[in-house]
Amino acid sequence: MSGALKSLINSAKALAVGNSGSKAALPQDLFPAVDKAVDGEDCDRDCDSCAVAYPKGFKIDEGDDLYGFVKGWSTHVLVATGKTDWVRDVGDEKGSVMQAISHAKGPTNGRLLLSASNMPTPHQTTSYSEPTTVLLLPAFTLIENVLPATVPTLINSIISIAPTTTTPLEPAPPQQKIPRSLAAPLPEGTPAAVKDLTTRACPHRALILLCSQKTRDARCGQSAPLLRREFQRHLQPLGLYRDLDDERPGGVGIYFISHVGGHKYSANVMVYRRGGGAFGEEEEKGKGGVENGKGGEEGKGKGEEEEEEEEEEGDVGAAQCIWLARVRPEDCEGIVKFTVLQGKVVKPDRQLRGGFDRGKGLLSW
């Protein structure tokens, strides 16, 4: 099929489902690059405090061009497992929700990216026999009481109507609003408490996802804990760090996930950001409570009242996902100050693999 015909067909499909995404040919078209003359330094150069370092034998590919080569996705699902490593293909985790998703028919709104995660399970164990929680992106929605048997309902009645990476950044129409509760067929004898799938908004304003799957590549298992420590160190003074069980409104959640591809460019870091001045900043003017990584009360995200108002008006989910690679501990300060808080990229030529911006209607694929 010719490229022109394929493009025409894809455009027609996008129009039919209300998508608005188009490919950003250059990294700077998708995400603004940090200009040190305007934005300031990405690091305070306090090298004595930067005690975390990769092992001496940590070698990665530095020659390949990165931007524009990730496979596009429409929705992204993180399954809570309480684990930081999994079998090589998480779809082969026996009895898991990941296995059920990988064997089920996909959603009708495009490609689903599946990740296992170290998000804590409701039962605080790593057993797949109990119901678990799923985080759906870019919707920023938590779905609870998920079992392998309820996966078809999850896909058909929740994921398929959820916002995607290409839907406009605006509240969904009534027929596409994710239901708060949904009955799902289950085998007889299942406890009544888990018969319904329930949904709620994820409390975080941003997510940092780190590949930790050492069964795919040892470098991922080495880098993820070190990067988490550094991200935590820079987020805590801003009042933005949230650990795995911290559901205070606002802040930044950091989760380990399974293989996303490109382990030879370790470490891979995916940053999902809500829009609308997620951290109190006036994004267009570059002003506000967290400009250049400054803390204070304004830098702690939206309060409970604002969260409730947003939920009533319609949560639009993530505005952006910024996928970086070749990330090292010394990069974490700049990523927090500029990427997480402002949606800018410090080293686009070396580190940006791709992503999307729903506000601009642009993607890297």
ABEGO torsion letter per residue (X at the ends): XBAAAAAAAAAAAAAAAGBABBBBABAAAABBBBBAAAAEBABAGBAAABABBBBAABBBBAABBABGABBBBABBBBBBAGBABBBABAAABBGBAAAAAAABBBBAAEBBBBBBBABBBAAGBABAABBBBBBBOAAGBBBBGBBAAAAAAAAAAAAAABBBAABBBBBBBAAABBBABBBBBBBBGBBAAAABBBBBBBABABBBBBBABAAABAAAAAAAAAAAAAAAAAAAAAGABBBAABABBEEBBBBBBBBAEGAAAOBBBBBBBBBGGAAGBBAAAGBEAABGGBBEAAAAEBBAAAAAAAAAAEBAEBABBBBBBGBBAAAAAAAAAAAAAAGBBABAAAABAEEBBAAAGBBAX
